[in-house]
């Protein structure tokens, strides 16, 4: 009996330790990139195929002047952003980057597109990224409130203007989830590029397919540990829930060959959306590559959606 109890306690300690490690890999802030996909970038990855385009885009935006912005989130986390003022433009787009990435990478090839169309650009560092504070990434659970605050902040920078929001990967899910909060009336549209259905589903997918970790019991114990330590629940909210009663038009972009956020997730969110909506599904595009793989189709759809 003593041996059995010892084995049970030992197993519980091992599972707890594994869950803490899993939580840290999934949510903790890292100053250096961490590969959660369990494999090296392929010859078809965005960083390989479009390296030159990304470098040129980064160089272009790095030469633009910007105004530093700080806001304080609902939980007292200080958030940082850069505001690129476009002459006397009254139209602004909020640009939310993805998981453990940054806007300079995720929007490198879109900055010039939006700026040339006459948009001001508000480019935040998501919480637990870059200059923004925060210890844990919450996959849109807390970030949705941050996005809403940034959209409200735009109205202090450009009163009586028109606002749009866009996001890539986790940034897409962030702005979609924010739509469920009730956004300012001058937010006229959302462009969501390869967003995931929910934090729970993308974490399950990564554990099972990319990290090859058994969902039982690791996902469930990791969820409990995350609730206790990081203060949020993977199953608290979802993009699918947010868009059901959304009244703001949404343009969806997603690559059919997305190896990270499955294309089926993009379809599921699109089908759930109760608002005016349009989708561009791009053949042969991997994660975050749609705008680059089929620039003509995406830019045409974006131009029409934005009314420019």
DOPA-776354 format. One record per residue (C-alpha): residue number from 0; residue in one letter; y, x, z. Coordinates in steps of 0.5 Angstrom, whole numbers, plus 500, padded with zeros to 3 digits. Example, Ala and Ser with C-alpha at 12.3 -4.5 7.8 and 13.67 -1.06 7.14 Angstrom:
2
atom resi=0&resn=A&Y=491&X=525&Z=516
atom resi=1&resn=S&Y=498&X=527&Z=514
***
This chain:
308
atom resi=0&resn=X&Y=500&X=500&Z=500
atom resi=1&resn=X&Y=505&X=506&Z=502
atom resi=2&resn=X&Y=503&X=509&Z=495
atom resi=3&resn=X&Y=504&X=503&Z=491
atom resi=4&resn=X&Y=511&X=502&Z=495
atom resi=5&resn=X&Y=513&X=509&Z=493
atom resi=6&resn=X&Y=511&X=508&Z=486
atom resi=7&resn=X&Y=515&X=502&Z=486
atom resi=8&resn=X&Y=521&X=505&Z=489
atom resi=9&resn=X&Y=521&X=511&Z=484
atom resi=10&resn=X&Y=520&X=507&Z=478
atom resi=11&resn=X&Y=526&X=503&Z=480
atom resi=12&resn=X&Y=530&X=509&Z=482
atom resi=13&resn=X&Y=528&X=512&Z=475
atom resi=14&resn=X&Y=530&X=505&Z=471
atom resi=15&resn=X&Y=537&X=505&Z=475
atom resi=16&resn=X&Y=538&X=512&Z=473
atom resi=17&resn=X&Y=537&X=511&Z=466
atom resi=18&resn=X&Y=541&X=505&Z=466
atom resi=19&resn=X&Y=547&X=509&Z=469
atom resi=20&resn=X&Y=546&X=514&Z=463
atom resi=21&resn=X&Y=546&X=508&Z=458
atom resi=22&resn=X&Y=552&X=505&Z=461
atom resi=23&resn=X&Y=556&X=512&Z=460
atom resi=24&resn=X&Y=553&X=513&Z=453
atom resi=25&resn=X&Y=555&X=506&Z=451
atom resi=26&resn=X&Y=562&X=505&Z=455
atom resi=27&resn=X&Y=565&X=511&Z=458
atom resi=28&resn=X&Y=571&X=514&Z=455
atom resi=29&resn=X&Y=569&X=521&Z=452
atom resi=30&resn=X&Y=574&X=526&Z=449
atom resi=31&resn=X&Y=570&X=529&Z=444
atom resi=32&resn=X&Y=566&X=524&Z=439
atom resi=33&resn=X&Y=559&X=522&Z=441
atom resi=34&resn=X&Y=553&X=520&Z=436
atom resi=35&resn=X&Y=550&X=514&Z=439
atom resi=36&resn=X&Y=547&X=513&Z=432
atom resi=37&resn=X&Y=542&X=518&Z=434
atom resi=38&resn=X&Y=542&X=521&Z=427
atom resi=39&resn=X&Y=547&X=526&Z=423
atom resi=40&resn=X&Y=552&X=523&Z=418
atom resi=41&resn=X&Y=548&X=521&Z=411
atom resi=42&resn=X&Y=551&X=524&Z=404
atom resi=43&resn=X&Y=553&X=516&Z=403
atom resi=44&resn=X&Y=557&X=516&Z=410
atom resi=45&resn=X&Y=565&X=515&Z=409
atom resi=46&resn=X&Y=566&X=521&Z=412
atom resi=47&resn=X&Y=562&X=525&Z=407
atom resi=48&resn=X&Y=564&X=521&Z=400
atom resi=49&resn=X&Y=571&X=519&Z=402
atom resi=50&resn=X&Y=573&X=526&Z=405
atom resi=51&resn=X&Y=578&X=527&Z=400
atom resi=52&resn=X&Y=581&X=520&Z=401
atom resi=53&resn=X&Y=581&X=520&Z=408
atom resi=54&resn=X&Y=585&X=527&Z=409
atom resi=55&resn=X&Y=590&X=525&Z=404
atom resi=56&resn=X&Y=591&X=518&Z=408
atom resi=57&resn=X&Y=592&X=522&Z=414
atom resi=58&resn=X&Y=597&X=527&Z=411
atom resi=59&resn=X&Y=601&X=521&Z=408
atom resi=60&resn=X&Y=602&X=518&Z=415
atom resi=61&resn=X&Y=603&X=524&Z=419
atom resi=62&resn=X&Y=609&X=525&Z=415
atom resi=63&resn=X&Y=612&X=518&Z=417
atom resi=64&resn=X&Y=617&X=518&Z=423
atom resi=65&resn=X&Y=614&X=513&Z=429
atom resi=66&resn=X&Y=617&X=510&Z=435
atom resi=67&resn=X&Y=612&X=511&Z=441
atom resi=68&resn=X&Y=611&X=505&Z=445
atom resi=69&resn=X&Y=608&X=503&Z=452
atom resi=70&resn=X&Y=605&X=497&Z=455
atom resi=71&resn=X&Y=602&X=495&Z=461
atom resi=72&resn=X&Y=595&X=491&Z=460
atom resi=73&resn=X&Y=593&X=485&Z=464
atom resi=74&resn=X&Y=589&X=490&Z=469
atom resi=75&resn=X&Y=595&X=495&Z=470
atom resi=76&resn=X&Y=592&X=500&Z=464
atom resi=77&resn=X&Y=597&X=503&Z=461
atom resi=78&resn=X&Y=597&X=503&Z=453
atom resi=79&resn=X&Y=600&X=507&Z=448
atom resi=80&resn=X&Y=602&X=505&Z=441
atom resi=81&resn=X&Y=606&X=508&Z=435
atom resi=82&resn=X&Y=611&X=503&Z=431
atom resi=83&resn=X&Y=612&X=505&Z=424
atom resi=84&resn=X&Y=619&X=502&Z=422
atom resi=85&resn=X&Y=619&X=500&Z=415
atom resi=86&resn=X&Y=627&X=499&Z=413
atom resi=87&resn=X&Y=629&X=492&Z=415
atom resi=88&resn=X&Y=622&X=489&Z=414
atom resi=89&resn=X&Y=621&X=483&Z=418
atom resi=90&resn=X&Y=613&X=483&Z=417
atom resi=91&resn=X&Y=609&X=487&Z=422
atom resi=92&resn=X&Y=601&X=488&Z=422
atom resi=93&resn=X&Y=597&X=490&Z=428
atom resi=94&resn=X&Y=592&X=495&Z=426
atom resi=95&resn=X&Y=586&X=496&Z=431
atom resi=96&resn=X&Y=581&X=502&Z=431
atom resi=97&resn=X&Y=574&X=502&Z=432
atom resi=98&resn=X&Y=569&X=505&Z=437
atom resi=99&resn=X&Y=570&X=512&Z=440
atom resi=100&resn=X&Y=575&X=513&Z=433
atom resi=101&resn=X&Y=582&X=513&Z=432
atom resi=102&resn=X&Y=587&X=509&Z=427
atom resi=103&resn=X&Y=588&X=516&Z=424
atom resi=104&resn=X&Y=581&X=516&Z=421
atom resi=105&resn=X&Y=580&X=508&Z=421
atom resi=106&resn=X&Y=586&X=506&Z=417
atom resi=107&resn=X&Y=587&X=513&Z=413
atom resi=108&resn=X&Y=587&X=510&Z=407
atom resi=109&resn=X&Y=590&X=503&Z=408
atom resi=110&resn=X&Y=597&X=506&Z=412
atom resi=111&resn=X&Y=600&X=507&Z=405
atom resi=112&resn=X&Y=597&X=500&Z=402
atom resi=113&resn=X&Y=601&X=496&Z=408
atom resi=114&resn=X&Y=607&X=500&Z=408
atom resi=115&resn=X&Y=608&X=500&Z=400
atom resi=116&resn=X&Y=607&X=492&Z=401
atom resi=117&resn=X&Y=613&X=492&Z=406
atom resi=118&resn=X&Y=610&X=492&Z=413
atom resi=119&resn=X&Y=612&X=495&Z=419
atom resi=120&resn=X&Y=606&X=498&Z=422
atom resi=121&resn=X&Y=604&X=498&Z=430
atom resi=122&resn=X&Y=598&X=502&Z=431
atom resi=123&resn=X&Y=595&X=503&Z=438
atom resi=124&resn=X&Y=590&X=507&Z=441
atom resi=125&resn=X&Y=585&X=502&Z=444
atom resi=126&resn=X&Y=584&X=503&Z=452
atom resi=127&resn=X&Y=580&X=509&Z=453
atom resi=128&resn=X&Y=582&X=512&Z=447
atom resi=129&resn=X&Y=587&X=517&Z=445
atom resi=130&resn=X&Y=593&X=517&Z=450
atom resi=131&resn=X&Y=592&X=510&Z=452
atom resi=132&resn=X&Y=589&X=510&Z=459
atom resi=133&resn=X&Y=582&X=506&Z=461
atom resi=134&resn=X&Y=575&X=509&Z=463
atom resi=135&resn=X&Y=571&X=504&Z=460
atom resi=136&resn=X&Y=570&X=501&Z=453
atom resi=137&resn=X&Y=569&X=494&Z=453
atom resi=138&resn=X&Y=567&X=492&Z=446
atom resi=139&resn=X&Y=573&X=487&Z=445
atom resi=140&resn=X&Y=572&X=484&Z=452
atom resi=141&resn=X&Y=578&X=487&Z=455
atom resi=142&resn=X&Y=581&X=489&Z=449
atom resi=143&resn=X&Y=582&X=482&Z=446
atom resi=144&resn=X&Y=587&X=481&Z=452
atom resi=145&resn=X&Y=590&X=488&Z=450
atom resi=146&resn=X&Y=591&X=486&Z=442
atom resi=147&resn=X&Y=594&X=479&Z=444
atom resi=148&resn=X&Y=599&X=483&Z=449
atom resi=149&resn=X&Y=601&X=488&Z=443
atom resi=150&resn=X&Y=602&X=482&Z=438
atom resi=151&resn=X&Y=607&X=479&Z=443
atom resi=152&resn=X&Y=610&X=486&Z=444
atom resi=153&resn=X&Y=611&X=486&Z=436
atom resi=154&resn=X&Y=616&X=480&Z=437
atom resi=155&resn=X&Y=620&X=484&Z=442
atom resi=156&resn=X&Y=621&X=490&Z=437
atom resi=157&resn=X&Y=622&X=485&Z=431
atom resi=158&resn=X&Y=624&X=478&Z=433
atom resi=159&resn=X&Y=623&X=472&Z=429
atom resi=160&resn=X&Y=618&X=476&Z=424
atom resi=161&resn=X&Y=612&X=475&Z=421
atom resi=162&resn=X&Y=605&X=478&Z=424
atom resi=163&resn=X&Y=598&X=480&Z=422
atom resi=164&resn=X&Y=593&X=483&Z=425
atom resi=165&resn=X&Y=587&X=487&Z=422
atom resi=166&resn=X&Y=581&X=491&Z=425
atom resi=167&resn=X&Y=576&X=496&Z=423
atom resi=168&resn=X&Y=569&X=495&Z=427
atom resi=169&resn=X&Y=570&X=494&Z=434
atom resi=170&resn=X&Y=577&X=493&Z=432
atom resi=171&resn=X&Y=575&X=487&Z=428
atom resi=172&resn=X&Y=571&X=484&Z=433
atom resi=173&resn=X&Y=577&X=485&Z=438
atom resi=174&resn=X&Y=582&X=482&Z=434
atom resi=175&resn=X&Y=577&X=476&Z=432
atom resi=176&resn=X&Y=576&X=475&Z=440
atom resi=177&resn=X&Y=584&X=475&Z=441
atom resi=178&resn=X&Y=584&X=469&Z=436
atom resi=179&resn=X&Y=581&X=465&Z=442
atom resi=180&resn=X&Y=586&X=466&Z=447
atom resi=181&resn=X&Y=592&X=463&Z=443
atom resi=182&resn=X&Y=596&X=468&Z=440
atom resi=183&resn=X&Y=604&X=467&Z=438
atom resi=184&resn=X&Y=605&X=462&Z=433
atom resi=185&resn=X&Y=608&X=467&Z=428
atom resi=186&resn=X&Y=601&X=471&Z=427
atom resi=187&resn=X&Y=599&X=468&Z=420
atom resi=188&resn=X&Y=593&X=472&Z=419
atom resi=189&resn=X&Y=587&X=476&Z=421
atom resi=190&resn=X&Y=583&X=481&Z=417
atom resi=191&resn=X&Y=577&X=483&Z=420
atom resi=192&resn=X&Y=573&X=489&Z=417
atom resi=193&resn=X&Y=566&X=490&Z=419
atom resi=194&resn=X&Y=566&X=487&Z=426
atom resi=195&resn=X&Y=560&X=485&Z=430
atom resi=196&resn=X&Y=558&X=478&Z=433
atom resi=197&resn=X&Y=558&X=480&Z=440
atom resi=198&resn=X&Y=558&X=486&Z=445
atom resi=199&resn=X&Y=551&X=484&Z=447
atom resi=200&resn=X&Y=548&X=484&Z=440
atom resi=201&resn=X&Y=551&X=490&Z=438
atom resi=202&resn=X&Y=549&X=494&Z=444
atom resi=203&resn=X&Y=542&X=491&Z=443
atom resi=204&resn=X&Y=542&X=493&Z=436
atom resi=205&resn=X&Y=544&X=500&Z=438
atom resi=206&resn=X&Y=539&X=501&Z=443
atom resi=207&resn=X&Y=533&X=498&Z=439
atom resi=208&resn=X&Y=535&X=501&Z=432
atom resi=209&resn=X&Y=539&X=507&Z=433
atom resi=210&resn=X&Y=537&X=510&Z=440
atom resi=211&resn=X&Y=530&X=507&Z=440
atom resi=212&resn=X&Y=531&X=505&Z=447
atom resi=213&resn=X&Y=526&X=499&Z=449
atom resi=214&resn=X&Y=531&X=493&Z=451
atom resi=215&resn=X&Y=526&X=491&Z=457
atom resi=216&resn=X&Y=528&X=493&Z=462
atom resi=217&resn=X&Y=534&X=498&Z=460
atom resi=218&resn=X&Y=539&X=493&Z=456
atom resi=219&resn=X&Y=538&X=488&Z=462
atom resi=220&resn=X&Y=539&X=493&Z=468
atom resi=221&resn=X&Y=544&X=497&Z=464
atom resi=222&resn=X&Y=548&X=490&Z=463
atom resi=223&resn=X&Y=548&X=489&Z=471
atom resi=224&resn=X&Y=550&X=496&Z=472
atom resi=225&resn=X&Y=556&X=495&Z=467
atom resi=226&resn=X&Y=558&X=489&Z=471
atom resi=227&resn=X&Y=558&X=493&Z=478
atom resi=228&resn=X&Y=561&X=499&Z=476
atom resi=229&resn=X&Y=565&X=498&Z=469
atom resi=230&resn=X&Y=567&X=491&Z=471
atom resi=231&resn=X&Y=565&X=487&Z=465
atom resi=232&resn=X&Y=559&X=483&Z=462
atom resi=233&resn=X&Y=556&X=484&Z=455
atom resi=234&resn=X&Y=555&X=477&Z=454
atom resi=235&resn=X&Y=562&X=475&Z=457
atom resi=236&resn=X&Y=565&X=473&Z=450
atom resi=237&resn=X&Y=564&X=474&Z=443
atom resi=238&resn=X&Y=567&X=474&Z=436
atom resi=239&resn=X&Y=563&X=468&Z=434
atom resi=240&resn=X&Y=565&X=464&Z=440
atom resi=241&resn=X&Y=572&X=466&Z=439
atom resi=242&resn=X&Y=573&X=464&Z=431
atom resi=243&resn=X&Y=569&X=457&Z=432
atom resi=244&resn=X&Y=576&X=453&Z=434
atom resi=245&resn=X&Y=581&X=459&Z=431
atom resi=246&resn=X&Y=587&X=456&Z=427
atom resi=247&resn=X&Y=589&X=462&Z=424
atom resi=248&resn=X&Y=587&X=464&Z=417
atom resi=249&resn=X&Y=581&X=470&Z=417
atom resi=250&resn=X&Y=580&X=475&Z=411
atom resi=251&resn=X&Y=573&X=478&Z=412
atom resi=252&resn=X&Y=571&X=485&Z=409
atom resi=253&resn=X&Y=564&X=487&Z=410
atom resi=254&resn=X&Y=559&X=492&Z=406
atom resi=255&resn=X&Y=552&X=490&Z=404
atom resi=256&resn=X&Y=549&X=496&Z=406
atom resi=257&resn=X&Y=553&X=497&Z=413
atom resi=258&resn=X&Y=548&X=501&Z=417
atom resi=259&resn=X&Y=551&X=501&Z=423
atom resi=260&resn=X&Y=554&X=493&Z=424
atom resi=261&resn=X&Y=549&X=489&Z=420
atom resi=262&resn=X&Y=552&X=485&Z=414
atom resi=263&resn=X&Y=548&X=479&Z=417
atom resi=264&resn=X&Y=553&X=480&Z=423
atom resi=265&resn=X&Y=559&X=479&Z=418
atom resi=266&resn=X&Y=556&X=473&Z=415
atom resi=267&resn=X&Y=555&X=470&Z=422
atom resi=268&resn=X&Y=562&X=470&Z=424
atom resi=269&resn=X&Y=564&X=468&Z=417
atom resi=270&resn=X&Y=560&X=462&Z=418
atom resi=271&resn=X&Y=562&X=460&Z=425
atom resi=272&resn=X&Y=569&X=460&Z=423
atom resi=273&resn=X&Y=573&X=454&Z=423
atom resi=274&resn=X&Y=579&X=456&Z=420
atom resi=275&resn=X&Y=581&X=457&Z=413
atom resi=276&resn=X&Y=577&X=463&Z=411
atom resi=277&resn=X&Y=575&X=468&Z=405
atom resi=278&resn=X&Y=570&X=474&Z=405
atom resi=279&resn=X&Y=569&X=480&Z=400
atom resi=280&resn=X&Y=562&X=482&Z=401
atom resi=281&resn=X&Y=562&X=489&Z=398
atom resi=282&resn=X&Y=555&X=492&Z=394
atom resi=283&resn=X&Y=553&X=499&Z=396
atom resi=284&resn=X&Y=558&X=500&Z=402
atom resi=285&resn=X&Y=556&X=503&Z=408
atom resi=286&resn=X&Y=560&X=502&Z=415
atom resi=287&resn=X&Y=568&X=502&Z=414
atom resi=288&resn=X&Y=567&X=503&Z=407
atom resi=289&resn=X&Y=569&X=497&Z=403
atom resi=290&resn=X&Y=576&X=498&Z=402
atom resi=291&resn=X&Y=574&X=505&Z=399
atom resi=292&resn=X&Y=568&X=503&Z=395
atom resi=293&resn=X&Y=571&X=497&Z=392
atom resi=294&resn=X&Y=578&X=498&Z=392
atom resi=295&resn=X&Y=580&X=493&Z=387
atom resi=296&resn=X&Y=577&X=487&Z=390
atom resi=297&resn=X&Y=579&X=488&Z=397
atom resi=298&resn=X&Y=586&X=490&Z=395
atom resi=299&resn=X&Y=587&X=484&Z=391
atom resi=300&resn=X&Y=584&X=479&Z=396
atom resi=301&resn=X&Y=588&X=483&Z=402
atom resi=302&resn=X&Y=595&X=482&Z=397
atom resi=303&resn=X&Y=593&X=474&Z=396
atom resi=304&resn=X&Y=591&X=473&Z=403
atom resi=305&resn=X&Y=598&X=476&Z=406
atom resi=306&resn=X&Y=602&X=473&Z=400
atom resi=307&resn=X&Y=605&X=479&Z=398
***
